[in-house]
Each structure stands twice: as C-alpha cells, then as structure tokens.
Amino acid sequence: MTPHRSLLIVLTAGIASLAIGTAPTPLWDEDEPRFAAIARAMVETGDWVVPMFNGQLAVDKPVLMHWCMAACMTIFGTNEFASRLPSMIAALVTALAVLRIGTRLFDPLVGMIAALAWLGTMLVGIEAHAATPDAILTALCTWAVVLAAEVILGVSSSPLPPGAIDRRPGERAGDDGLPRLSIGRAAGIGLLLGLAVVCKGPIGFVGPLAVLVPWTLWVAIDRRLAARPSGSWLARLASTALPAT
C-alpha cells in the first residue's frame, strides 16, 4: 500500500460516504436554522463583520461557522446543502489528519484503516451533516494535535519502515528534553488553535493544550531520566514493582 493509493482511497470513500444524506432535508433543532439564518443575513446584506439574527445582534456564538456557511451560500445558493457543506468538508479534513498520523507512526495501510474507521462512526456521520460548528472544531483541533504530536514523538516528515523513528531536522529535543518546534510549525499550530477559538470559544485551545502540555512534560521527564545510566524511570519502576524471574 503506497501513501498515494491510501490517500486516494480515503478521499474517494470519504466523498462517497459524505455525499449520502445530502438531500435537501429541512434544517432542524434550534442551532441549524439559527446558524443558517445568520449566514444568509451576511450574504444578503454584505456585512460579514456584525452577525445579525432577525434584526438583532447575534454575538452569543463565535463567527467562524457563519463565515463558512456564508461562503458556501455565495457559491451554491441559500439552501440546506450549502449550510451543511462546511461540516462535510471538515469531516473529510479530519480524516486526512488521521490518515497522516497513522501513516507516519505506522504505515499507509494503518493510516487508511484509521481514517476510514473515523468516517464510518455514527457520531461523525451525524455531525458531518449538521449545520453546526462541531465538525469544524474537531478538524482544527485534530490537525493542531497531530502537528504537535509529530514533533513530540519525533516522527519523520516521510513514511518510514515499520518501527523506525526519526526526528525532523530543526525540531529536535533540547537539553531539557522538551521537543523544539520550528517557527513554521509553531505558527501553523497557533493559527489552527486561533481558528478553533473563533469557531467555538476557549475550548478551541483549552482542549488541545490540556492534552499536549502534560504529555509533553511527561515525555521530556522520561527522556531526561532515560539518558541516565540507570535507564528510564519507567524501567526502574517496573523492575521495582515486578519480581525478578
């Protein structure tokens, strides 16, 4: 399985699966009609800065979802399909992030299976066809975590043989054991987290950082201890807790 073939399979399967259920079913619940109405007002008035709903200021939700829906409405018209298209695209973008990290940590086949499994889950199918910001938030946070995880784990920019791990040039760990981000990657992660905040508020950076910060510190401590002659602290803990055989 080559990376190009796995990418083609994921794109084909993703587009096919996301195309199911795109019939113009009416917007339902409270959120879908509200988001769509705000986006339609942006298109009709030309004011994409101040969100309005039924003639009143609508600032209770971040604006990124409104912009995405308004952009799709500008191209495809004011309809249900255009309202839900941003979520469909976001679900496919998330699948590509899963494919990327699976390929670089293991191989293209594992990455492809993981991406297809993601697309095949029921909740993803629901959120991918909803005119809500959740699918976009997931895509932004997933890509931010993947870009950071590649540096923390020392994954190469190109697929390696199974079990082989390499570090990207310019992103090696420092003397303190903490991984070093390149300026470009750090800017990319910051941009993704910033867009996530514009998508759904502080959870856009609190969620990913709540995972990445403790994990990075954990890896840094383990690497520094592993550099000592006595081995890693995990190995010492295992040798202490488990009886010798």
Secondary structure in CASP SS format (residue, H / E / C, confidence):
PFRMAT SS
TARGET T0000
AUTHOR 0000-0000-0000
METHOD secondary structure of the structure
MODEL  1
M C 1.00
T C 1.00
P H 1.00
H H 1.00
R H 1.00
S H 1.00
L H 1.00
L H 1.00
I H 1.00
V H 1.00
L H 1.00
T H 1.00
A H 1.00
G H 1.00
I H 1.00
A H 1.00
S H 1.00
L H 1.00
A H 1.00
I C 1.00
G C 1.00
T C 1.00
A C 1.00
P C 1.00
T C 1.00
P C 1.00
L C 1.00
W C 1.00
D C 1.00
E C 1.00
D H 1.00
E H 1.00
P H 1.00
R H 1.00
F H 1.00
A H 1.00
A H 1.00
I H 1.00
A H 1.00
R H 1.00
A H 1.00
M H 1.00
V H 1.00
E H 1.00
T H 1.00
G C 1.00
D C 1.00
W C 1.00
V C 1.00
V C 1.00
P C 1.00
M E 1.00
F E 1.00
N C 1.00
G C 1.00
Q E 1.00
L E 1.00
A C 1.00
V C 1.00
D C 1.00
K C 1.00
P C 1.00
V C 1.00
L H 1.00
M H 1.00
H H 1.00
W H 1.00
C H 1.00
M H 1.00
A H 1.00
A H 1.00
C H 1.00
M H 1.00
T H 1.00
I H 1.00
F H 1.00
G C 1.00
T C 1.00
N C 1.00
E H 1.00
F H 1.00
A H 1.00
S H 1.00
R H 1.00
L H 1.00
P H 1.00
S H 1.00
M H 1.00
I H 1.00
A H 1.00
A H 1.00
L H 1.00
V H 1.00
T H 1.00
A H 1.00
L H 1.00
A H 1.00
V H 1.00
L H 1.00
R H 1.00
I H 1.00
G H 1.00
T H 1.00
R H 1.00
L H 1.00
F C 1.00
D C 1.00
P H 1.00
L H 1.00
V H 1.00
G H 1.00
M H 1.00
I H 1.00
A H 1.00
A H 1.00
L H 1.00
A H 1.00
W H 1.00
L H 1.00
G H 1.00
T C 1.00
M H 1.00
L H 1.00
V H 1.00
G H 1.00
I H 1.00
E H 1.00
A C 1.00
H C 1.00
A C 1.00
A C 1.00
T C 1.00
P C 1.00
D H 1.00
A H 1.00
I H 1.00
L H 1.00
T H 1.00
A H 1.00
L H 1.00
C H 1.00
T H 1.00
W H 1.00
A H 1.00
V H 1.00
V H 1.00
L H 1.00
A H 1.00
A H 1.00
E H 1.00
V H 1.00
I H 1.00
L H 1.00
G C 1.00
V C 1.00
S C 1.00
S C 1.00
S C 1.00
P C 1.00
L C 1.00
P C 1.00
P C 1.00
G C 1.00
A C 1.00
I C 1.00
D C 1.00
R C 1.00
R C 1.00
P C 1.00
G C 1.00
E C 1.00
R C 1.00
A E 1.00
G C 1.00
D C 1.00
D C 1.00
G C 1.00
L C 1.00
P E 1.00
R C 1.00
L C 1.00
S C 1.00
I H 1.00
G H 1.00
R H 1.00
A H 1.00
A H 1.00
G H 1.00
I H 1.00
G H 1.00
L H 1.00
L H 1.00
L H 1.00
G H 1.00
L H 1.00
A H 1.00
V H 1.00
V H 1.00
C H 1.00
K H 1.00
G C 1.00
P C 1.00
I H 1.00
G H 1.00
F H 1.00
V H 1.00
G H 1.00
P H 1.00
L H 1.00
A H 1.00
V H 1.00
L H 1.00
V H 1.00
P H 1.00
W H 1.00
T H 1.00
L H 1.00
W H 1.00
V H 1.00
A H 1.00
I H 1.00
D H 1.00
R H 1.00
R H 1.00
L H 1.00
A H 1.00
A C 1.00
R C 1.00
P C 1.00
S C 1.00
G C 1.00
S C 1.00
W H 1.00
L H 1.00
A H 1.00
R H 1.00
L H 1.00
A H 1.00
S H 1.00
T H 1.00
A H 1.00
L C 1.00
P C 1.00
A C 1.00
T C 1.00
END
